[in-house]
Amino acid sequence: MNEKLSLNYSSNWYTEYLSPQQTVSIKIREVLFSGKTKYQTVDIVESETYGRSLILDGKTQSTEKDEYIYHESLVSPAMLFHDNPVSVFIAGGGEGATLREVLNHRTVTTVNMVDLDEEIVELSKLYLPKHHKGAFEDPRLELHHTDARAYLQDNERKYDVIILDLVDPLEEGTAYQLYTKEFYEIVKGSLRKNGIMVTQSGSSDITNFTDCYVPIVHTIGTVFNHVSNYQVNISGFGMPWSFTVASQSKIDTTGPSDQKCESRIYNQLKFYDYESHVHMFNVPKYVRDELKAETRINSDANPIFMT
């Protein structure tokens, strides 16, 4: 692993491009790691504002300060929509926080996690203990370092819930083929009857929500019978973020009661409850209007990239 700096840190400030025309800057207290794995650049930094942050290919993936908002939002709705999620598949999620949230559900007996980049997992174990909180040591986990698409395609195992905690579909990134119609067909075939999938869908900020978020939702809608999208504000990302949940069976998106959350989950959640759920699933009108008008399909032949 090359430990040269992969970002330019000037006067202890880290600047991230939210888009080609917009940046956000955070004052850094310490650079814990900066280098390259086989697949991507990696920076783990610490700031007064957010604590420790994981940055991949120049994009913030999560911060100690607010990672629970992202990870509870990604995991909890899909898990609680399902009556009895026993077997779960996670694609990505190398820092271990998605895994932590899945294992917090009492019904879970097995988790298959596939993250292409083994070095990210090892770095997270070392530098991000508050993210994973020991989840990698749980005996329910089966961890693989390979391509998630190939793994699902080559295995006949079926899952109750599939969670896609992937890096953004960047043109030169590792994950853009995990957002296409062909991949979602593979995911559908890997779910049990009444199974549910959920994916992060990219930025839902008004400046760029049509770039990736809207076509992802539309693409998933060409594969699954029932699709719903939602969003939350992630301060560490500098913008609101979207998620998409889908199933062949009807999903009751009214939201679980707080009593159901408490009965199904070991450790009390810090963000997600019934009231937060209602807020998350009531997306703005301008988003709903664009979703109705969208015609693009993200495919292997014509992938859509986030800028």
C-alpha positions in Angstrom: 0.0 0.0 0.0 1.3 3.4 -1.0 1.2 5.8 2.0 1.9 9.0 0.0 -0.8 11.7 0.5 -3.7 11.2 -1.9 -5.3 14.6 -1.2 -3.9 18.1 -1.0 -4.0 19.3 2.5 -3.3 23.0 2.7 -2.9 24.8 6.1 -4.7 21.8 7.8 -7.8 22.2 5.6 -9.4 19.4 3.6 -11.4 20.6 0.6 -13.8 18.2 -1.1 -15.6 18.8 -4.4 -19.3 18.2 -4.1 -19.6 18.9 -7.8 -17.3 20.5 -10.4 -18.7 23.9 -9.3 -19.0 23.5 -5.5 -16.7 22.6 -2.7 -16.8 22.2 1.1 -13.8 22.6 3.4 -13.1 21.2 6.8 -10.3 22.0 9.2 -8.3 18.8 9.9 -6.7 18.1 13.2 -4.8 15.0 12.1 -4.3 12.8 9.0 -4.4 9.3 10.3 -3.8 7.6 6.9 -3.5 8.7 3.3 -2.6 6.3 0.5 -3.8 3.9 -2.1 -5.1 0.4 -2.1 -5.3 -1.8 -5.2 -8.7 -0.2 -6.1 -8.9 3.4 -4.7 -7.4 6.2 -2.8 -8.0 6.2 0.9 -7.9 9.0 3.4 -8.8 8.7 7.1 -8.7 12.1 8.8 -9.7 13.5 12.1 -11.4 16.9 12.6 -12.9 18.8 15.5 -16.2 19.0 13.6 -16.8 15.4 12.6 -14.2 13.3 14.4 -12.7 10.5 12.2 -13.8 10.4 8.6 -13.3 7.9 5.8 -12.7 9.4 2.4 -12.5 7.3 -0.7 -11.4 8.7 -4.1 -11.9 12.2 -2.7 -15.5 11.5 -1.5 -16.5 11.4 2.2 -18.0 8.0 3.0 -18.8 8.5 6.7 -17.9 10.5 9.7 -17.9 9.6 13.4 -20.2 12.5 14.1 -23.1 11.5 11.9 -22.5 8.1 10.4 -25.3 6.6 12.5 -27.8 8.8 10.5 -26.7 7.3 7.2 -26.3 3.7 8.4 -29.6 3.5 10.4 -31.4 5.1 7.5 -29.9 2.6 5.1 -30.5 -0.5 7.2 -33.4 -0.1 9.5 -36.4 0.6 7.1 -35.6 -2.5 4.9 -35.0 -4.7 7.9 -38.2 -3.7 9.7 -40.3 -3.8 6.5 -39.5 -7.6 6.5 -41.4 -9.8 8.9 -38.5 -12.0 9.8 -35.1 -11.1 8.2 -32.8 -14.0 9.1 -30.3 -14.1 6.2 -28.8 -10.8 5.0 -26.4 -9.9 2.3 -24.3 -6.7 2.4 -22.4 -5.4 -0.6 -19.7 -2.8 0.3 -19.8 -1.2 3.7 -16.1 -1.7 4.4 -16.0 0.5 7.5 -18.3 -2.0 9.3 -21.1 0.4 10.4 -23.7 -1.2 8.0 -22.7 -4.6 9.4 -23.1 -3.2 12.9 -26.6 -2.0 12.3 -27.7 -5.3 10.6 -26.3 -7.3 13.6 -28.3 -5.1 15.9 -31.5 -6.8 14.7 -32.5 -9.8 16.8 -33.8 -12.0 14.0 -30.5 -12.1 12.1 -28.7 -15.4 12.1 -26.3 -15.1 9.1 -24.8 -12.1 7.3 -22.8 -12.5 4.1 -20.8 -9.4 3.5 -18.8 -8.8 0.2 -16.4 -5.9 0.0 -14.0 -5.9 -2.9 -11.3 -4.0 -1.1 -9.8 -6.0 1.8 -7.4 -3.2 2.7 -10.3 -0.9 3.5 -11.7 -3.4 6.0 -8.3 -3.7 7.6 -7.8 0.0 7.8 -11.3 0.5 9.2 -10.6 -2.1 11.9 -7.5 -0.2 12.9 -8.7 3.4 12.6 -12.5 3.4 12.8 -13.4 1.4 15.9 -16.4 3.7 16.7 -17.8 2.8 13.3 -17.8 -1.0 13.5 -17.8 -1.5 17.3 -16.4 -5.0 16.9 -18.9 -6.1 14.4 -16.2 -7.9 12.3 -15.7 -10.4 15.2 -19.4 -11.5 15.3 -19.7 -15.2 14.5 -22.8 -14.6 12.4 -20.6 -12.8 9.8 -19.2 -14.5 6.6 -16.9 -12.0 5.0 -15.6 -12.2 1.4 -13.4 -9.9 -0.6 -14.5 -10.2 -4.2 -16.8 -8.6 -6.7 -20.3 -8.5 -5.3 -22.0 -8.8 -8.7 -20.0 -12.0 -9.5 -20.6 -13.4 -6.1 -24.4 -13.1 -6.3 -24.4 -14.3 -9.9 -22.3 -17.4 -9.1 -24.0 -18.4 -5.9 -27.5 -19.9 -5.4 -28.0 -18.7 -1.9 -31.1 -16.6 -1.2 -31.5 -13.7 1.2 -34.3 -12.0 3.1 -32.7 -8.6 2.8 -29.9 -7.4 0.4 -28.2 -4.1 1.4 -26.1 -2.2 -1.1 -23.8 0.2 0.7 -21.7 1.0 -2.3 -19.4 3.8 -3.3 -20.9 6.2 -5.8 -21.1 5.2 -9.5 -18.0 7.2 -10.7 -16.8 6.7 -14.2 -13.4 5.5 -13.2 -14.7 3.9 -9.9 -15.2 0.3 -8.9 -19.0 0.2 -8.5 -20.8 1.7 -11.4 -21.9 -1.7 -12.7 -23.6 -2.3 -9.4 -26.2 0.4 -10.3 -27.4 -1.0 -13.6 -30.6 -2.8 -14.6 -28.7 -6.0 -15.2 -27.3 -6.0 -11.7 -30.7 -5.3 -10.1 -32.0 -8.4 -12.0 -29.2 -10.4 -10.3 -30.2 -8.9 -7.0 -33.9 -9.8 -7.5 -32.9 -13.4 -8.3 -30.9 -13.6 -5.1 -33.9 -12.7 -2.9 -36.2 -15.1 -1.2 -40.0 -14.7 -1.5 -41.0 -11.4 0.1 -37.3 -10.4 0.1 -36.3 -6.7 0.2 -33.3 -4.9 -1.3 -32.1 -1.4 -0.4 -29.4 0.7 -2.0 -27.9 4.1 -1.4 -28.9 6.2 -4.4 -26.6 9.2 -4.3 -27.1 12.9 -3.6 -30.7 14.2 -3.5 -29.5 17.8 -3.3 -31.4 20.2 -5.5 -28.2 21.0 -7.5 -27.6 17.4 -8.7 -30.4 15.1 -7.8 -31.3 14.4 -11.4 -27.7 13.2 -12.2 -27.9 9.9 -10.5 -30.6 9.6 -7.9 -33.6 9.9 -10.2 -32.4 7.5 -12.9 -31.4 4.9 -10.2 -34.9 4.9 -8.8 -36.4 4.7 -12.3 -34.1 1.8 -13.2 -34.9 -0.2 -10.1 -38.6 0.4 -11.0 -38.1 -1.5 -14.3 -37.0 -4.6 -12.3 -39.1 -4.7 -9.1 -42.8 -4.5 -8.7 -42.7 -2.2 -5.7 -40.2 0.6 -5.2 -40.0 3.5 -2.7 -37.4 6.2 -2.3 -36.5 8.3 0.7 -33.9 10.8 1.8 -32.1 12.3 4.9 -29.8 15.1 5.5 -26.2 14.0 6.1 -24.1 16.9 7.4 -20.8 15.2 6.7 -21.8 14.9 3.0 -22.8 18.6 2.9 -26.1 17.7 1.3 -29.2 15.4 1.6 -28.8 11.8 0.6 -31.1 9.3 -1.0 -32.0 5.6 -0.6 -34.2 3.3 -2.6 -36.0 0.2 -1.2 -37.6 -2.4 -3.5 -39.4 -5.8 -3.4 -41.5 -8.0 -5.6 -44.0 -8.0 -2.7 -45.9 -4.9 -1.6 -44.1 -2.8 1.0 -46.0 -1.0 3.7 -44.0 2.3 3.9 -46.2 3.9 6.6 -43.4 3.0 9.0 -42.9 0.7 12.0 -44.1 1.7 15.4 -41.6 2.7 18.0 -42.7 -0.4 19.9 -41.8 -2.6 17.0 -38.4 -1.0 16.7 -37.7 -1.6 20.3 -38.8 -5.3 20.2 -36.8 -6.1 17.1 -33.5 -4.3 17.9 -31.0 -5.0 20.6 -29.5 -1.5 21.1 -31.6 1.6 21.0 -31.3 3.6 17.7 -30.1 7.2 17.8 -31.8 8.5 14.7 -34.4 6.2 13.2 -37.9 6.0 14.7 -41.5 6.4 13.5 -41.4 10.2 13.4 -38.1 10.2 11.5 -39.4 7.5 9.1 -42.4 9.7 8.2 -40.1 12.6 7.5 -37.7 10.5 5.4 -40.4 9.0 3.1 -42.1 12.3 2.3 -39.7 13.5 -0.4 -40.1 17.0 -1.9 -42.5 17.7 -4.8 -39.7 18.6 -7.2 -38.2 15.1 -6.7 -41.6 13.4 -7.2 -42.1 15.4 -10.4 -38.8 14.4 -11.8 -39.3 10.8 -11.0 -42.6 10.8 -12.9 -40.8 12.4 -15.9 -37.7 10.2 -15.9 -37.2 7.9 -18.8 -33.5 7.0 -18.6 -32.5 3.4 -17.6 -29.0 2.8 -16.2 -27.7 -0.2 -18.1 -24.4 -2.0 -18.6 -24.3 -0.7 -22.2 -25.2 2.9 -21.2 -24.1 3.5 -17.6 -25.0 6.8 -15.8 -22.1 8.2 -13.8 -22.2 10.6 -10.9 -20.1 13.7 -11.6 
